[in-house]
């Protein structure tokens, strides 16, 4: 089989598979949100039947919980956006021949960010940059950049060299090969890295309360400091539910955004 035949193979696969694997099963669409809804309703019913004191009523008021949840989502969304803007172009760059020798140094730096415990990283940054949302975002980006960077590099390195050679042989520029051959083939691994980064950021965002950046960590911290287990439980349940919901949404996006020619029956 010639290199040109190899290059044509993804196109043929795309045409043939239109595509049972792209359809989302009812089980995948229903089970996770149903379980999460039951968990939330059970928690709400449990809290509603308790005689709350003034501190618990203040912490668990609808306005306060909604604000903490909004802050958590904003921290996750903004930090993940920065991770994507930083990690994907950097991963592409580190697979180019001219700068490939620098890849171990870049990966070492990314590994260092995740090797340090998240709470330690946030505290160290707070000593340097002060408290606030910016410190929390820097820590979250440093902690979550590794899976996207590593998966981008692995996905691009895993492309069959014969495909890129064939693409160049039919006159594609270096940019054309990257955009039309390498990146589409690397998409599944990149999406898996993004999914991991999202879940990591949801967890790390709960620690933002230690640097006065808000989020659901405020509820958890309030529950610990005021010795109110009910507040602690509600904050923890909301953090877990949000992490599972984000993972579920990311899994749907991972399946829907996967190039059709790469789907496996």
C-alpha positions as CSV (number, residue, x, y, z in Angstrom):
1,X,0.0,0.0,0.0
2,X,1.4,3.4,-1.0
3,X,1.7,6.4,1.2
4,X,-1.0,8.1,-0.8
5,X,-3.4,5.3,0.0
6,X,-2.6,5.7,3.7
7,X,-3.4,9.4,3.5
8,X,-6.7,8.7,1.8
9,X,-7.7,6.1,4.4
10,X,-9.2,8.5,7.0
11,X,-11.3,10.2,4.3
12,X,-12.7,6.8,3.2
13,X,-13.5,5.9,6.8
14,X,-15.3,9.2,7.3
15,X,-17.5,8.5,4.3
16,X,-18.4,5.0,5.4
17,X,-19.2,5.6,9.0
18,X,-22.0,8.0,9.3
19,X,-22.1,6.7,12.1
20,X,-23.6,4.7,14.9
21,X,-20.9,5.5,17.4
22,X,-21.7,9.3,17.1
23,X,-25.2,8.6,18.4
24,X,-25.4,9.0,22.2
25,X,-27.2,6.1,24.0
26,X,-30.1,6.9,26.2
27,X,-28.2,5.3,29.1
28,X,-25.3,7.7,28.6
29,X,-27.6,10.7,28.4
30,X,-29.8,9.8,31.4
31,X,-28.1,7.7,34.0
32,X,-25.4,10.2,35.3
33,X,-27.7,13.3,35.4
34,X,-30.4,11.3,37.1
35,X,-28.0,10.0,39.8
36,X,-26.7,13.5,40.4
37,X,-30.2,14.9,40.6
38,X,-31.2,12.3,43.2
39,X,-28.1,13.1,45.2
40,X,-29.0,16.8,45.2
41,X,-32.6,16.2,46.0
42,X,-31.7,13.9,48.9
43,X,-29.3,16.5,50.3
44,X,-31.9,19.2,50.0
45,X,-34.5,17.1,51.7
46,X,-32.1,16.2,54.5
47,X,-31.2,19.8,55.1
48,X,-34.9,20.9,54.9
49,X,-35.8,18.6,57.8
50,X,-33.1,19.9,60.1
51,X,-33.4,22.7,62.7
52,X,-30.7,25.0,61.5
53,X,-29.1,27.6,63.7
54,X,-28.5,31.2,62.5
55,X,-24.9,30.4,61.2
56,X,-26.1,27.4,59.2
57,X,-29.1,29.4,57.8
58,X,-26.7,32.1,56.6
59,X,-24.2,29.8,55.1
60,X,-26.8,27.6,53.4
61,X,-29.1,30.4,52.1
62,X,-30.0,30.1,48.5
63,X,-28.2,33.4,47.6
64,X,-25.0,32.3,49.3
65,X,-24.9,28.8,47.8
66,X,-25.7,30.2,44.4
67,X,-22.9,32.7,44.6
68,X,-20.3,30.1,45.7
69,X,-21.4,27.8,42.9
70,X,-21.1,30.6,40.4
71,X,-17.7,31.5,41.6
72,X,-16.6,27.8,41.4
73,X,-17.8,27.5,37.8
74,X,-16.2,30.8,36.8
75,X,-12.8,29.7,38.3
76,X,-13.0,26.3,36.4
77,X,-14.1,27.9,33.1
78,X,-11.4,30.7,33.1
79,X,-8.6,28.4,34.3
80,X,-9.5,25.8,31.7
81,X,-9.5,28.4,28.9
82,X,-6.0,29.5,29.9
83,X,-4.9,25.9,30.0
84,X,-6.1,25.3,26.4
85,X,-4.6,28.5,25.2
86,X,-1.3,27.6,26.8
87,X,-1.0,23.9,26.5
88,X,-2.2,23.1,23.0
89,X,0.0,25.6,21.1
90,X,2.9,24.7,23.3
91,X,2.3,21.0,22.7
92,X,2.2,21.6,18.9
93,X,5.4,23.6,19.2
94,X,7.3,21.0,21.2
95,X,6.6,18.4,18.4
96,X,8.2,20.5,15.7
97,X,11.7,19.5,14.7
98,X,13.3,22.9,15.3
99,X,12.4,23.0,19.0
100,X,11.9,19.3,19.8
101,X,15.1,19.2,22.0
102,X,13.4,21.6,24.5
103,X,10.4,19.2,25.0
104,X,11.9,17.4,28.0
105,X,12.5,20.8,29.8
106,X,8.9,21.9,29.1
107,X,7.5,18.6,30.3
108,X,9.7,18.7,33.4
109,X,8.2,22.1,34.3
110,X,4.7,20.9,33.7
111,X,5.3,17.8,35.8
112,X,6.7,20.0,38.6
113,X,3.5,22.0,38.7
114,X,1.4,18.8,39.3
115,X,4.0,17.1,41.5
116,X,3.5,19.8,44.2
117,X,0.4,19.2,46.3
118,X,-2.4,21.6,45.1
119,X,-2.8,23.2,48.5
120,X,1.0,23.7,48.8
121,X,1.1,25.3,45.4
122,X,-1.7,27.7,46.2
123,X,-0.1,28.7,49.5
124,X,3.4,29.2,48.0
125,X,1.9,31.4,45.2
126,X,-0.1,33.4,47.8
127,X,3.2,34.2,49.6
128,X,4.6,35.5,46.3
129,X,1.6,37.1,44.6
130,X,-0.8,37.7,47.5
131,X,-4.3,36.4,47.9
132,X,-7.2,36.7,45.4
133,X,-8.6,35.1,42.3
134,X,-5.5,35.6,40.3
135,X,-3.4,33.5,42.6
136,X,-6.0,30.7,42.5
137,X,-6.1,30.8,38.7
138,X,-2.4,30.6,38.3
139,X,-2.3,27.6,40.6
140,X,-5.1,25.9,38.8
141,X,-3.5,26.4,35.4
142,X,-0.2,25.1,36.7
143,X,-1.9,22.1,38.1
144,X,-4.0,21.2,35.1
145,X,-1.7,22.1,32.2
146,X,0.1,18.7,32.2
147,X,-2.6,16.4,30.9
148,X,-3.5,18.7,28.0
149,X,0.2,19.3,27.1
150,X,1.2,15.7,27.4
151,X,-1.8,14.4,25.4
152,X,-1.3,17.0,22.7
153,X,2.3,15.9,22.2
154,X,1.5,12.2,22.4
155,X,-1.3,12.6,19.9
156,X,0.9,14.4,17.4
157,X,3.8,12.1,17.9
158,X,1.5,9.1,17.3
159,X,0.6,10.2,13.8
160,X,1.9,7.8,11.2
161,X,5.0,9.4,9.5
162,X,3.9,8.0,6.2
163,X,0.7,10.1,6.4
164,X,2.6,13.3,6.9
165,X,5.1,12.4,4.1
166,X,2.3,11.6,1.8
167,X,0.6,15.0,2.6
168,X,3.8,16.8,1.8
169,X,4.2,14.8,-1.3
170,X,0.9,16.0,-2.7
171,X,2.0,19.6,-2.1
172,X,0.6,20.5,1.4
173,X,2.5,23.1,3.3
174,X,3.8,22.5,6.8
175,X,0.7,24.3,8.2
176,X,-1.6,22.4,6.0
177,X,-0.2,19.1,7.2
178,X,-0.6,20.1,10.8
179,X,-4.1,21.5,10.4
180,X,-5.5,18.8,8.0
181,X,-3.6,15.7,9.0
182,X,-1.9,15.8,12.3
183,X,-4.3,17.7,14.5
184,X,-7.4,15.8,13.4
185,X,-5.7,12.5,14.1
186,X,-4.6,13.8,17.5
187,X,-8.0,15.1,18.5
188,X,-9.1,12.1,20.6
189,X,-6.1,12.3,22.8
190,X,-6.3,16.0,23.1
191,X,-10.0,15.8,24.1
192,X,-9.1,13.2,26.8
193,X,-6.5,15.6,28.2
194,X,-9.0,18.4,28.3
195,X,-11.5,16.2,30.1
196,X,-8.8,15.4,32.7
197,X,-7.9,19.1,33.1
198,X,-11.6,20.0,33.7
199,X,-12.0,17.5,36.5
200,X,-8.7,18.5,38.1
201,X,-9.7,22.2,38.0
202,X,-13.1,21.5,39.7
203,X,-11.2,19.8,42.5
204,X,-8.5,22.5,42.8
205,X,-11.1,25.3,42.7
206,X,-12.4,24.1,46.1
207,X,-9.0,25.1,47.5
208,X,-9.4,28.7,46.2
209,X,-11.1,29.6,49.5
210,X,-7.7,29.5,51.2
211,X,-6.6,32.5,49.2
212,X,-9.9,34.3,49.4
213,X,-11.0,33.5,45.8
214,X,-14.4,32.2,46.7
215,X,-16.0,29.0,45.3
216,X,-17.5,26.0,47.0
217,X,-14.4,25.8,49.2
218,X,-15.9,28.7,51.2
219,X,-18.8,26.5,52.3
220,X,-16.4,23.6,53.2
221,X,-14.1,26.0,55.1
222,X,-17.0,27.7,56.9
223,X,-18.3,24.2,58.0
224,X,-14.9,23.3,59.4
225,X,-14.2,26.7,61.1
226,X,-17.6,27.0,62.7
227,X,-17.9,23.3,63.4
228,X,-21.1,23.0,61.4
229,X,-21.0,19.5,59.8
230,X,-24.2,20.3,57.8
231,X,-22.5,23.2,56.0
232,X,-19.4,21.0,55.4
233,X,-21.5,18.2,53.9
234,X,-23.5,20.5,51.6
235,X,-20.3,22.1,50.3
236,X,-18.7,18.7,49.7
237,X,-21.8,17.2,48.0
238,X,-22.0,20.2,45.7
239,X,-18.3,20.0,44.8
240,X,-18.6,16.2,44.1
241,X,-21.7,16.7,42.0
242,X,-20.1,19.5,40.0
243,X,-17.0,17.4,39.3
244,X,-19.1,14.4,38.1
245,X,-21.4,16.7,36.0
246,X,-18.4,18.3,34.3
247,X,-16.8,14.9,33.7
248,X,-20.1,13.7,32.1
249,X,-20.5,16.8,29.9
250,X,-16.9,16.5,28.9
251,X,-17.4,12.8,27.9
252,X,-20.3,13.8,25.7
253,X,-18.2,16.5,24.1
254,X,-15.4,14.0,23.6
255,X,-17.7,11.7,21.7
256,X,-19.4,14.3,19.7
257,X,-16.2,16.2,18.7
258,X,-14.3,13.1,17.7
259,X,-13.6,13.2,14.0
260,X,-15.9,10.7,12.2
261,X,-13.2,9.0,10.4
262,X,-11.5,8.0,13.7
263,X,-14.6,6.5,15.3
264,X,-14.4,2.9,16.1
265,X,-17.5,0.8,15.6
